[in-house]
Every structure is written in C-alpha cells, then in structure tokens.
Amino acid sequence: MQSEITGFNVRLTKKMQEQSISQADLCRLTGLTTSMISYYCTGQRRPTMPAAIKIAKALNTTVDYLANGTSYLVSESEIPYSPKKANFDSLFNLLNQDGQDKVISYIEDLLSSGKYKR
C-alpha cells in the first residue's frame, strides 16, 4: 500500500511537471525553503497544512488533490482548507475512520486530564 507521504510526493511532482514549474519556481511562489520543497518532492516529509495550502495555490490545485488524489471543490474560487474558513466538522469528515478514531481518542485524553476542560 502506498503511503500518504509518497502519494503526496507523486501528485506534487506530477503537477509541477504539468505546469513546467521547477522546485526553485515553487520556492519563489510559496516562500517555502528549497530544502522543504525538496523533502516534499522526494517524499521524505509531509507538509504542514499552511505549507500544503501555499503549494496548492501555487500549483492551481487543491490540498485535497495533493493529499488524496481527489477534489471536492465546487468552484475554482474556493480556497481548500483555508484556516479562516476551516471548521472542525469539515476537517474531521475528511479523515478516514482510523484518523477519526485518533482524533476522538486524543480529545478524550485531553478531557480526562481535566486540564483542558472549560
């Protein structure tokens, strides 16, 4: 089974090739360092959400496509996973069952500590 990091890597480099964008070009377009872009292209690291958003915008694609190979946007004007627009429900529903279980488990751990309760 292909790892999600490798999948991101493959789709990232495919989009870059389709648009004739080099790693140096992507650095200039995103403001990310050359080493980070290199790590993402080789699959050695997975970008943070803010970095993935910058990359998706620069490549005129979606974070969803880069991460999963799919796109749920209904119009080109929508910004995928914008921190200003993102809410817990929409992000949570994008996770597979294992991811959702981990989030719930983490929340339960935080609550059981008592330190984070309102």
C-alpha positions in Angstrom: 0.0 0.0 0.0 1.3 3.4 -1.0 1.9 5.7 1.9 0.1 9.1 2.0 3.5 10.9 2.0 4.5 9.1 -1.2 1.1 9.8 -2.7 1.5 13.5 -2.0 5.0 13.4 -3.5 3.8 11.8 -6.7 0.9 14.2 -7.2 3.1 17.2 -6.3 5.8 16.3 -8.8 3.2 15.5 -11.5 1.5 18.9 -11.0 4.9 20.6 -11.2 5.8 18.8 -14.4 2.4 19.5 -16.0 2.9 23.2 -15.3 6.7 23.3 -16.0 7.4 24.6 -12.5 10.7 23.7 -11.0 11.5 23.3 -7.3 13.1 26.7 -7.4 10.0 28.2 -9.0 7.8 26.6 -6.4 10.0 28.1 -3.6 9.6 31.6 -5.1 5.8 31.1 -5.5 5.3 29.8 -2.0 8.0 31.3 0.1 9.0 27.9 1.3 12.7 26.9 1.6 14.4 24.9 -1.1 15.1 22.1 1.4 11.5 21.8 2.4 10.3 21.7 -1.2 12.9 19.0 -1.9 11.7 17.0 1.1 8.1 17.2 -0.2 9.1 16.3 -3.7 11.1 13.2 -2.6 8.5 12.1 -0.1 10.8 12.4 2.8 8.4 14.8 4.7 4.8 15.7 4.6 4.0 19.5 4.6 2.1 21.2 7.3 -1.4 22.4 6.4 -0.3 26.0 5.9 2.6 24.8 3.6 0.2 22.5 1.7 -2.2 25.4 1.1 0.6 27.5 -0.3 1.7 24.7 -2.6 -1.8 24.0 -3.8 -2.4 27.7 -4.5 0.9 28.0 -6.4 0.0 24.9 -8.5 -3.6 26.0 -9.0 -4.9 22.8 -7.4 -6.3 21.7 -4.1 -4.8 20.3 -1.0 -7.3 17.5 -1.3 -5.9 16.6 -4.7 -2.3 16.7 -3.5 -3.1 14.7 -0.3 -5.7 12.2 -1.7 -5.8 12.5 -5.4 -9.4 13.8 -5.3 -11.0 17.2 -5.3 -14.2 18.2 -3.5 -14.3 21.9 -4.6 -17.3 23.0 -6.4 -15.7 26.1 -7.9 -12.2 27.4 -8.7 -12.7 30.4 -6.4 -12.9 28.2 -3.3 -9.7 28.0 -1.2 -9.1 24.5 0.1 -8.8 24.2 3.8 -8.4 27.9 4.4 -7.6 28.3 8.1 -10.2 31.2 8.1 -12.9 29.0 6.6 -12.0 25.6 8.1 -14.1 24.2 10.9 -13.7 21.1 12.9 -16.6 19.2 11.3 -15.5 19.7 7.7 -11.9 18.7 8.5 -12.9 15.8 10.7 -15.2 14.4 8.0 -12.2 14.3 5.6 -10.4 11.8 7.8 -10.8 8.1 7.3 -12.1 6.0 10.2 -8.7 5.5 11.7 -8.0 9.2 11.7 -11.3 10.0 13.2 -10.7 7.4 15.9 -7.3 9.0 16.7 -8.9 12.5 17.0 -11.6 11.2 19.3 -9.1 9.4 21.4 -6.9 12.5 21.7 -9.9 14.6 22.7 -10.9 12.0 25.3 -7.3 12.0 26.7 -7.3 15.8 26.9 -10.7 15.8 28.7 -9.8 13.1 31.1 -6.7 15.1 32.3 -9.0 17.8 33.5 -6.5 20.4 32.5 -8.3 21.4 29.3 -12.0 21.4 30.4 -14.0 24.6 30.2 
